[in-house]
Amino acid sequence: MPGEKITPWLRVSSFLGKGPRYLSAYAGWRARRALRALGGAAGWPRAEELRGALPPGDRFSGDLAPSLIRAGHASRRSPAPLCDWSQRERIARLVPEAARSRTVARADAAASRRFRYRGLEVQFNGKVDWARRPGGNLDWTWDLNRHGFFVALGRAYWYTGDERYARAFADLLLDWMAANPPGVRSPAWRSVFEAGARVASWCWAHALFLNAPSLTDAEHLEVLRGILGLGRFLHANIERHAWNNHLLLEAKALAMAGLLYPELPGARDWARDGIRLLERELERQVLLDGVHSERSSLYHAIIASELLEHLVVLRLAGHTERDPHYCTALVKLVGMAMFQGAITRADGTLPLLGDASRGDEQLRFDAPLGARVLLDAPGVPARPRADEDLIWLLAAVGKEQGLEDGAAGEGTAGKPERPRPSRAFRAGGYFVLESRLGEEPLHLVFDCGPFGDPVVPGHGHADALSVDLAVGRSHLLVDPGMYSAHLGERWRNYFRGTAAHNTVLVDGLDQSILSGLRRVYRPAHARLTDWASCDAFDLAAGAHLGYARCEGRVVHQREILFWKPRWWLVLDRLEGRGSHRYDLLWHFHPRSEVVLDPATLAATARTPGGCGLALVPIDPRGLEAERIVGAGEGAAEGEPDEPVQGWTAFESGAKEPSPVVRYRREGASSAAFATLLVPLVPGARGAPRVERVEAARAGRPAEDAVAGVLRFPDGAAEAFVASPVRAVRGAAERRASLAAGDLETDALVACAGTGPGGRIASGLVYRGWELRWRGEPVARFEADPVPGHFAFRLEGGLLEVSSPAGSLVEGLPIRFSGEAARASRVLWNGAEPAARREGDSLLVAWQGPARKEGPARREGPARKEGPR
């Protein structure tokens, strides 16, 4: 951002801070790379090196003709082939007709030298210009040279039996090999990562065309020469210093080539070194909760996809669960699939966390569903869908039947029968708050963790404490995506900057110092300060010190209360010294219709799918509000007077104007924003009316507390009051009375809901003991001095109590009074607790997890002690 000076010492200290091990790996790799560059192009391996390259144990030996080499590969069983020609018709039947048609269309385009990537289509006449960079987007060039169209041609051949696809494959392959001999100075080989990305395409294409009559034996030999050249180059140049997805995926590609082609010269070394490196990087990069260390949803999905393929290749090569490396890869895949499944929305898309886009040439397999079927892991959350890539992959090991059987088990149209539980991924720093309003899933992802990978943070974004929110199949609040690292520094740093995310911007500065296309200095690290979750509510709180580097040392704290399934309350508190400009930003999906009410400053967003979101500031006093769409596009690169704002990039290199609502407070040393996010679903009677309420503590205004009432069209109402979660200091402060309208509590956060008739229907106590309504007791936790977290809902004669795991002391009861005390039945976290009457009150005691064991437990003494 303008005004941030990056000194030479800051650059040097940041680089040295990566540690001696990294510096040694980096220097060694650079030195070896320079020596190889002096040697010129290595060229493709000689055909003579492949003579006799038959599967181990074959009866042939010595120098053989290409026809015998090809026959050996067609008949080998160890390692097993990626695809078996005898299963051609069955696999084709499993793939939906629409998917087959898309693949054939893509193959037809490739055969006519027409390629489309990143929203740009190019038609080549005659030979392909493999270095073409349309619109200056290098990502387009990389996608072309990853050769995914080889696989499309091969599948089209299997679907149709048309030999012209085999001829097109051979022509394109030979053209590329002639134009791009291996060498570190060759444009197509300058990026080692891209060389590794080609390996899978070549291996699959070889298997798909192995039995094609129109592919000559000599051309088959060229395919093997190409795979040998790829393996040798990768083995010699693998980026041992790139401790991110590059090294991990290059190691996987090297292992794949070595495992599938053990007869090639040097292949056993490829397999050994690739597996060793891959296992090391899995342990370092995949965190204990399954989140990849770069905190990019795209790279996470790519790595999980490649790891799924790696497990299939290991099985084809004879590895089993008795192999320690297989077990390591299996455990890591399950963890990654759990996280990916948790952040996947109802429409099957992922939030664009960090450097991410909706699709990528290397993102091939649906890892959550693949892991569920391949590993027989029903606990992995996955949304079933017809996936051509996954059918082909699982068919390699005979597991494709699992897709036919509906192994994902989530019901029709991908809708689970009940809301999925909210999830905390503490190591990765992501918290998923979920519920269901009627038939519509609600899904919010809270980013409260580090800035990317601590050693290689280039794919991270300055997005501390940001959120991404979806209602039903409609994406409402969005992360912006990455756009491109090759289309100018100004755009690159907007999309990875704080101004592009749903968080608070201070004085127009990024939370972290961004420089160039990938560098970051003094990255902001968000830390979790509180987390609790149960069926009735979630509470997540965090803070970051990214602005502590600035004058005034501003600290940003954010707390999110999700009162399921009605609303989220987002509290932002900023504390510092001096005068500042605070901008609270909410970025909506480009296809949202957003209306800003000038009187209340509330914003309402609706999507074509009918779902929407009401965004309501609790206290609009002194607040400026503005709606911005697609600003700054016409400004020249680097012009500070035209700030970019209001853009989303779902695909690399393609940006769309999107509405942003900006709330601004200026002047004060400290500031606060309190915002209600209310989901709107089809058929609802309308959004609630929100009223601000003054909060008081011990008869004096409680300036640190926020309170309000939501009044719904059906006559129901819900009141809330919240003081800072960080304010917990001791028993005396926790017990201070906090009153807001009809609600009174000693808790830090409390809610009370009434039905259309005005009677209490629900309540929440968070870090406290008591809830009172209109001066009368409603619920009290009978423990001293330990506060509790609990919530309840009353419907008919059923009182349902919920509490987060470990938040209450076993055996200590909650005393309910008034309407709740007259309940005829009580459930606590889905099981029947101990309960007894005492006069006009009802005591309900938490008995711990044992009460959930099953029906037999419910018939014991605890059942007899219930309300009579």
N, C-alpha and C positions, 0 to 999 in steps of 0.2 A: 504494500500500500504506500501511497505517497507520504513522505515525511519520515519514514523509517530508515535510518542509516545503518547499513550493514558494513561494519568495519572489517579490515583484513584479519584482525585478531579473532573476531567472531567466527569468520569462515574457518580459520585454521583450528581454533579450539573445538569447533563443532566436528570437524573431520577427525581430529586426534581423539575426541571423546568416544569414538567408536571402539576403541580398545586395540591393544597390540595384536591380538589374534586376527582381527579383521584387517588391520593395516598390513600385516605380513601376507595374508592371502591376496589382498589387492595388489601389492607391489609385485609378488611372484607372478600373478596372472598377467599383469601388464608387461612384465619383462619377457615372459614366454611368448606372449602375443606379438611383441615387437620383433623378436627373433624370427618368428614364422613369417611375418610380413616381409622381412628382408629376403626370405627364400622364394618369394613369388607364389604363383598359384600352384597348388599341389596336383590338380588334375584328378580325373576319375581313375579308379583302379584299373589295371590291365585285365583284359578278359582271361589271360592265362592264370591269373590268381584264383579264378573260379573253377578251373578244371578240376574235377574231382570233388567239388563242393556239394557233397551229398549228405543226407541225414545220417547221423551216427548209426553204425550197424548195418548199413546198406550192403548188399552183396557186390556192388560194383566198386572198383577202385582204380586209381591211376588217372591219366588224362582221358577225359570222356568228351563225347560230343555234346553240344547244347541240348539235343533231344533227350539224352540220358539224364542229364542234370535236371531237366524239367520233369521227366517221368519220376525221378526220385522225389522231388518236392510234391508232386501230385499224389504219391502213394504213402508218404510218411505219416506216422501216427504219434511220433514223439519228437518234438512237441506237437500236439494236435493242431489242426488248422483253425484259423479264425472263422472260417465258414466252410461248410461241407456241401459240395455241389449236389449230392444226393438228396439234400433237404431243401433244394431250391423252391419247389412248388409250395411246400408247407410254409416256409418263411414268407413267401410272397402272399399267401392267403392271410397270414396273421397281420400284415401291414395294411392299415385302412386304405381304401381306394384313393381317398383324397391325398394321403401322404405319398402313395405311389405316383400319382399324377404330378405332384409338385416335383418329385425327384426326377421323373422323366423329362419334365419341362426344363429343369435346371441342366440336365445332361444334354438336352437338345441345344440349349444356349451355349454350353461349353463346346460342343462339337462344332458349332458355327462361329466360335471364337468371340462370344458375347458374354461378358461377366458383369455381375452386379454386386457391389459391396457398399456398405455404409450409405445406402440411398443413392449411389451414383452408378450408372450403367455405362459401360464402354464396349463398343464394337470394334474389334481388330479386323483388318483386312489382310489376309495372308498370315504371316508370322505374328506371334504375340510379342508386344514390347513389354517384357517382364519387369522393366524398371519404370513403367508408366506411373505417374502420381497425379491423378485427376484432382483438380481443385487444391493442389498442394498438400493433400492429406496422405501422409506416409502410411497410415493405418490401412488404407485401401491397397497399397502396394504389398504390404505384408500379407494381407488376406489372400491376395491373388497367388502369392508365392508359397502359401501354406498348402495348396493343392487339394483343398476339400472337394473340388469338382472331380478329382480322380475317383473318389468314393461314390459320388453321384453317378458318374458314368458306369462304374461297376455294378451298382444296384440296378440301374436302368437296364443293363445287360441281363441281369438275373430275372428282372420282371418281364422282359420282352423277348429275350433270346436274339435280339437284333445285333448282328456282328459289327454294324457301323459304330457302335459304342466302343467296342474293343479297338477298332482302327483309330478312332478319335483319341482314345487313351494313349495308344502307342505313338501317334503323331505328336501329341502335346508333350509327352514325356521326353521323347527324343529331341524335340525342339528346345525344351527347357534345359536338358543336359548339355546340349551343344552351346547354348548361350550362357550357361552359368557353371563353369567348372569350379570345383571347390577351391577355396583360398580365402584367407582372412581379409584380403583387400578387395575381393569381389563384392559388389553391392548386395547380391542375394545371400551372401554368407557373412557379411560384416556383423550382423546380429546372430550370435550363437543361439540365442533363444529361438529365433525364427527357424534355424536349421533343425533344432529339436522338435519344433511344432510340425515339421514336414514328415517326421518318422511315421506317425500313426497313419497318415494318409497313404504313404507308400506301402506300408505293411498290409493294410486292408485292400488296397488296389491290387497288390500282388495276389492275394488270396482270391479275390473276386474274379480276376481274369486268368487264373492259372489254367483253366480248362477251355478257354476260348480258342477255337480252331484258327481264327483269323489272326491271332497273336502268334507270330512266328517264334521258333525256338531261339533264334538270335535276339529277338526283341525281349523275350523272357530273360535272357542272359543280361540284357541291358538293365532290366529292372533290378536284378540282383547286384549288378555293378553299382547302381545308384544307391541301394540300401547299404552296401559295403562302404561306399564313399561317405554317406551320411553318418554311419556309425563311427568310422575312423575320425572324421572331422570333429564330431561331438566329443569323442573320447579325448582327443588331443586339446580341445579348446574349451571344455566345459567351464562355466564361470564360477569357479570355486570361491570367489570373493562376493558374489551376488547372493547374499543371505536372505533372499526373498523367493517369490514364486519362480524366478528364473532358474535358480540352481535346483530347486525341488522338481520342476517340470522337466528340465534337461536331464536330471538323473533318472526320472521315470522313463523318458524317451530312450535313453541309452540302455536301460535295463530291458525295455520292450524289444529293441532290436537284438540284443544279445540272447534273450530267452527264446525268441521265435526263430532265430537263425543261428543256432549253435555251431553249424558246420562252416560258417564264414570265418576266414582268418581273423583272429583276435576277438571273436564274438564272446567267448567265455570270459575274457577280461572285461568286456563291456557289461555283461550281466553281473559279474561280481562287484565291480566298482560302482555301477549304477545302483544296485540294491543297497550297498553299504552307504553311499551318499544319500540316497532317498530315505533310508531309515533314520540317519542322523538328522536330516532336515525335517522329517515328520515330527521327531521329538522336539526339535527347537521351534518350529514354526506353528504347529498345531497345538493350541493351548489345551489345558486340562478340560475345559468346557466345550471343546470342539471348534472354537472360533479360530480362523487363520489370523496370524499375527499382524498382517497388513491392514486388517479391518476394511477390506473392500469386498462388498457382496459379490461382485463379478469374479474376482480372482478366487474368492472362497469357493464359488460354484464351479469354476474351472478346475481347481485342484481336486475337489471332491469327485468331479466327473472323471478326471484322469486317474484318480486313485481307484475308482470303481473298475475302470478298464484294466488297471494294473493287477487287481485281484483276479480278474478273469484270465489274464495272460499267465499269472502264476499258476492257476489251476491247469491251464492248457500245457504248461511245462512240467506238470507233475507235483507241484508244491501243494501241501495240505495244511490243516490246522496244527499239525505237529511241528511245522516250520516256524521258528520264532519270528522271522521277518513277516511271514504271512499273518501271524497273530497281531503283530504291531500294526500292520496296514489295516487289518480288519477293525481293530479298536478305534484307530484314528478315523476311519471312514464312518463308523457308526456315530462318533461324536460330531463330525462335520455334517452328517446327514441330519442329525437331531437339530442342530442350529439352523441349517438351511431350511428344514421343514418348518421350524418355529417362526422364522421371519417371512415365510412365503404367504402372500395374501390369498384371499378367496379366489381371485381371478388367475392364480398361478404365477404371478409376477413377484419379483423381489424388490425391496426398496433399494435405491441406487446409492448405497453407502460407500463413501470413499470414492476412489476412481472406479466408476462402474458405468456400464451401459446395459440396455435391455438384452442385447444379444452380442455374440462374438463368434467368429469362425471356429475358435477352439472350444467353445462351450457346446458339447455334443450330447451328453447323457444327463438324464434327470437323476441325480445322485440319491435323493431321499427314497424315491420309489425303487430305484435299482438296488440300493442297499437293503431295503425291506424284502425284496424278492430274492436276491442272490444270497443273502445271509440269513434268511428266514427270521427277520427281526421285526415282529409286529409292532413293537413299541416306537418305531421310527415314524414320525408324522409325515404323511405323504398324500398328495392329491392325485388320484388315479387319472390317467389320461393316455390316449393312444400316442405312443412315442416311437417313431420309426427307428431312430438310433438305438434306443434301449432294447427293442425287439431283436435287432441284429446282434447286439452285444451279448444279451442273455442266451440267445440261441447258440452261441459258440460253446456254452457249457451246459446246454440242455435245460435251461431254467426259464425259457420264454413262456412255458405253460403257466407260470405264476402270474403273468400279466393277464392271461385269458381267464384265470380263476378269480380275478378281482382281488388280488392279494393286498391291495392298499386298504381295503375294508373301510372306506369312509362314506359309503352310501352313494346314491346317485348324484350326478352333477357335482361331485367333489364336496358335498356338504356333510360335515359330521353330524351325528345325531344329537350331540350336546356340545356346549362351548368347550374349546380346548383350554387347558389351564394356562394361566400366565406363567412365564418362564424367566428366570434370572440367569444370565451368562456373565458371571462376575469377572472372570479372568479376561474375557474379551471386552467387557464393558457395555453390554447390550441387555436391555430389559424389555420383554415383550408383554404388553398388557392386553389381554383378550377377553371377549365375552360375546354375547349374541343378543341382539335386540329383535325380538320376533324371529323371523327367518334370516335376518341379515347379520353376518359375522362383523364384529368390531375388532380392529387390529391396530395397535399403536406400538411403534418401536422407539425406545428412548436410548439415545446415544450418551453413555456416561462412562467413558473409558479413555485410554491413551490415544495419542495422535499416531495412528499407523504403527508400523513396526519400530521398536526403539532404535535399532541399528540402521535399518534401511527404510526411512519413513516416506519415501517419495510418492506412494500411492494414497497417503492419508489426506484428509481434508480438515480445515479449521472449523469443525462442526460440533464442538463440545456442547453437550446438553441439548442438542437438536432432537426433533421428533419427526416421525413419518407416520401418517395416519390414513387408514382406509375404512370405509363404511360399506358393507356388502362387497360387491365386486367393483366398487368405485373408489379410485384413488383420489383422496382429497388434498392432504398436505404432503408435499413431495420433497425429497432430496433432489438436487439438480442434475446429478450425473456428472460425467467428467468432460464432455464435449470432445476435446482433442488436446493432445500435447504437441501437436504439430501445426497449429493454426494461429500462432501468436501468443506471446506471453500475457498480454492484457486479458484475453478471453480465458486462457488457461487458469490464471490466478483469480478471475471472478468465480469460475465454477468450483474451484477448490477453496475459495475464501469464505469467511464468516457471513458476508452479505448475501450469499446464495443459500443460506440454510435457515431453518426454523429455530432461531435462537436470538440472543441479544447482541447487538453490535454497539461498541462503545467508542465514541469520538471518531467513527468511520474507520477504525483500525481492525485488522484481523486479530483473532485471538492468538495466533502464532505468526511469526515473521516469515512470509513467503518470498522466495527469490527464484528467479529463473523459471524453468519449467517444472522442476521437481524438488528443488532444495527447500528446506525449512529450518529455521533457527528458533531456539527457545520454544519448542512446541508446547502448546497447552495440553495438560493432562487432566481430564475430569476424574473426580474420585467420588465413589458412592458414599453418601452419609447415612442413608437408611433405605431399607427395602422390607416390605411385608406384603404378603399376598394370600388371599383365600377366595372362596366362591363369591363373597359379597363385595370385596373391595381389594384394590391394589394401592400401595403407596410407595413411590420411588423418589428419592431425594439425592441430589448431587451438587457438586461445586467444582469450579476450576479457577486457577490463578493466572490464566493467560494474560490478563490485563494488569497484573501486579508489576509488570515491567514498565508500565506507563506512569506518567505523573498522576499522583493521587492513589495509586495502588488499588485499583478497583477489583473487588471479588464478586463473582457472579454465582448465585445459588439458585437452583431450580427445584421445586417440589411438585410432583404430579400425584393427585389423588384421583383414582378411578372408582367412582361409586357405580358399581355395575348394575344394569347396563345402560344407565341413563346419561351420565356426563363425566367428563374429565375436568378437574380444576387444576390449572397450571399457575403456580406462584413463582414469580421471578423477583428476587431481591438482589440489589446491587449496592454495595457499600464501598465507599472510598472517601477521598478528600478532594476538595476543590470542586470546580464547576465542570460538568460533563454533559455530553449529548448521548442519550440512551435510545437506541432504536430496537424495538421488538418487532421481528419480521415473521410473517406467515406467508409461505409460498404455496399457491394452489396449483392443481393440475391445469395444464393449458386448455383443456376442454371443459373447465368449470366456468359457470356463470356466477360471478361474484358481485354482490351488491353491497355497498357500504352505506349505512344509515347515517346521515349527517347529524341527526339529533342524539342518538344513543351511542354512535360510533361502532355499533355492532355490524359484523359482516356476515352475510349469508351466501353460501356456495351451494349450487345445485349442479348435478352432472346429468348427461343424457340418460344414464341408467335409472334416474329417479331418486337416488340417494343424495344426501347432502350433509352440510355441517353448518351449524350456527356458532359463530365465534363472538363472544360477548365480553367486553371489558367490564369488570365489576365496578370499578371507580373511574369514570371517564373525566373527572375533574382535572384540569391542567394537561389533558392529553391531546396531542395532535394526531390525526389519522389521515392517511392518504392511500389511495389505490394506484398502483404503478403496473404498467404492462410494457415489457419490451423496450426499456429505456437504454440509451447509449449505443445503439447499433451503428449510427452514422458517424460517431466520433473516430478520429484517427487514433492509431495505436499510441497509447501512453498519454492521451489528453486527460488531465485530472479533473477538468471542469465538466466532463460528461460521464458521470459514474454509470457503470453498467448495472442494470437491475431488471428483474422480471424475465428470466429465461430458464428453460429446462431443456436438457439434451438426453432423450431416451436412447438415441443411437449416436455412435461416434461420428463427429463431423457434421451433425444435423441438429441445430438448435431451434426451439420454438418459443415464441413469446408466451409468457404465462402470467396470470395476475398475482400480484403481491400486495398484501395489506401491511402497511408500516405504521406502528404506533410509536410516537416519539415523546420523550420527556427531556427537558433541558434545564440546565442551571443548577439543580440541586447536587450536593456532594453524594447523596445516596438517593435511590429511587426504588420503586416497587411497581410491578405489573401483576394484576390478578385477572386471569382470563378463563372463562368457561367455554369448553368445547362440547357442544351438544349435538349428537348424531341425529340426522333426519332420515327417516326411512319411508318408502312408499306406503300410503295408507294411514300414516300418522295424522292426528288431528291438528298438528301445527307445532311450532317451537314454543317452549315455555317463555313466560315473561320473567325477567330477572330483576330483582330489587336489591339494592345495596342496603346493608344494615350496619349501624354503628356498633362496634364491639367495645365493651368496658371490662376492666379488671379492677376489682375492689373499689368500684364506684368511679374510677377515672378512665378516660379514653385509652383504649389499648391500641396504640398507633402501630404496633407491629403485627396486629391481627387483622384478618380479612373475614368478613361475614356477609351473607346474602341469603336470599330466598328465591327459589325457582317455583313459579306458579304455572301448572300445566293446564291445558284446555279442559281436561276432564274434572277439574276441581282439586286434584291432588297437589300437594306442595312439599318441597324439600328444603329445609334450612341447613346451613352449614356455618361453621366458624373454624378458622385455622390460624394458629400462631406458629412461628418458625420451629421446625423440628429440631434445629440445632440449638434451640434455646434451653434444652434440658440441662440443668445444673445441679439440682438437689431436690429433696422431697418437698421443702417449703415452696419453692418456685413451681414445682409441678402441681401442687395442690391449690395454687392461687385460683380463685373463682374467675371464670371468663363467661360473660353474659352477652348475648346478641339477640335482641328481640325476645321471642318466647323460649329461646334455647339457652341453657346454662350448663356449664361443664367445668371440670378441673383437668380435662384432657387437652393435649396439644391440638388435636384435630377431632371434631365431632360433627355428626349429622343427625338430623331427625326428620322423618318423613311422615306426612299425614295423608290419609285417604280422602276421597271426595267429601266424606262426612266430618272431616276435621279430627278424626281419632288417629292416635299414633299407629303407624304401620311399619316403621323401620327405624333403625338407629345405628350409630357407629361411635365407638369410643376408641381413640388411638393414643396410647401412652397416657392413660389416665384411669380413673376409677368410676366416675359418676356421670350420668346423663339425666338432666331434669328438663321438663317441659311445662311452661307456664307455672313455674314454682313447685310442681309436683314431681316426685322421683319417678323415673322410668326404668333405669337399670343401673346397678352398682356392682362393681367387682369387689368381692369380700376378701381383699388381700391388703396387707399393710407391712412394709412400705413399697411393695412391688406393683408398678402399674401394669396394665394389660392392654391388649389390642383385641377387640371383639366387635362383631356386628350382628344384627338380628333383623329378621323380617317376619311380619305377622300377616297371615292370609287365612281367612276363615278361622278355624280352631287350631291351625298349625303354626307353631313358633319355631322358626329355623334360625339357629345360631351358627355363626361362622367365626373361626379364628385362625390366623396363620400358624403354621407349625412352630412349636417352641415359644409361642408368645404368652402362654398362660401357665400357671402353676397347677399341676395335676391335683385334683381333689378340692381346690378352693373354688367356691361357687360364685355365680353371678345371681344377684337378687333382682328379679323383675317385679315391677309394680304396675298397677293400673290395668290397661287393656291386655298387655302381654301376660300378666299373671293369670288371666282367665283361659289361657290356651288349654285345649284338651289333649294336645300331643306336642312333644318336643323332639326335634332332631338337632344334633350338634355335629357339624361337618359330615352330615349324611347318616350318622348312627344315633341310636337312642341313648342319652346320657342318664346319670342318676339325677332324679328330680323329686322334690317334695314341697308340700304346701306348708307355709307358716303364716297363719292369719290371712291377710289380704295380699301376701306376696308369694312368689314362686322362686325357690332356690334350685338352680341348675348347675351341676358340678361337672367340669371337664375331667374325663377319666383317662385321657391319653389314647395313643393309637390302638391299644388292645380292644377298645370298644368297636373297632371297625372290622373285626375278624370275620364276622359272618352271622347268618340268621340264628345259629345255635346260641351265640353270645347274647342276642337280644332277648332270649327267653329266660335269662337268669334273674338274679335278685334285682339288678338295676332296673329291669322292666317293671317289677312289682312296686318299686319305690316311686314310680312316676305319678304325675298328678291324677287324682281320683275325681 
